[in-house]
């Protein structure tokens, strides 16, 4: 099982990303938590612990994680410390930006899935 802890549901993934995910078996969506800009580290830690406990109880082969940076950092740290394989998506990103007649900018971004990469500690923790 691969848990998709992002805000991009499995149903909208392209074929190549679905095929790469199926190596892990069933894919279960687990939406990444919404983190208020005013959230204190203690609040984020509580959310991380609740999410990690619930996801780990499903005994996944791996967890794909992406979201708000401080929460993501804590979540990945917690999951790696617990021995869970954590992945990120590797994509090629092409951005087109256009200046509109009213002076505003419009940006369109296209993502092309290239694979998954494992999160690892910078320095091996023993």
Secondary structure, DSSP 4 states (H G I P E B T S, - for coil): -EEEESSS-GGGS-HHHHHHHGGGSSEEE-PPPP--TT--HHHHHHHHHHHHHHHHTTT-SEEEE-SSHHHHHHHHHHHHHTT--EEEEEEEEEEEEEE-TTS-EEEEEEEEEEEEEE---SS---
